[in-house]
């Protein structure tokens, strides 16, 4: 195979998937053979949250994923300025206003 030849993949995106799923928290776990990313949408004042999407990656694909995210973040920040870091290392799961009577 020469450098000019390439393998094209026809990637399809159905209407439901194209809408995406909002997530403001991700929990990452790993085993010797895989990384598991649970994407969660935590709502203010609600003590319960559901995993909205789970992605399972091999360690090799995890490394490629991190590189792709970093490359895109660098491009984003060069155009839009730096993204602020969270002030705390741990995001409280009970953030938001508390109801009072």
C-alpha positions, -999 to +999 in steps of 0.1 A: +000+000+000+014+034-009+011+066+011-015+079-014-038+049-008-060+050+022-088+030+037-120+050+038-146+042+064-182+051+057-194+063+091-232+067+095-249+089+121-286+084+128-309+112+138-311+101+175-274+098+179-267+131+161-286+149+189-259+139+213-261+135+251-252+162+275-227+153+302-212+175+330-194+147+348-174+116+337-163+088+360-133+069+347-124+033+358-100+008+344-089-028+345-057-043+329-075-046+296-099-017+293-110+018+304-146+025+312-159+061+309-193+067+324-208+100+312-233+115+337-256+145+337-258+159+373-286+184+378-285+211+405-305+202+436-311+166+425-292+140+446-296+113+420-280+111+386-280+084+359-252+073+336-263+086+302-236+068+282-209+043+289-178+041+266-154+012+269-119+016+253-088-005+251-057+012+267-043+019+233-075+036+221-077+055+254-042+070+248-053+080+212-085+095+227-066+115+252-043+128+225-072+137+202-089+156+231-057+174+240-051+184+203-086+197+200-084+216+233-052+233+222-069+243+190-100+256+209-079+276+234-058+291+206-090+304+191-111+312+222-087+317+250-079+295+280-106+273+295-109+279+333-099+251+356-122+240+384-112+256+417-116+223+435-102+189+427-135+172+434-168+184+420-195+182+447-224+160+435-249+181+455-240+215+438-267+240+432-293+258+453-310+240+482-348+243+486-359+260+517-395+265+530 
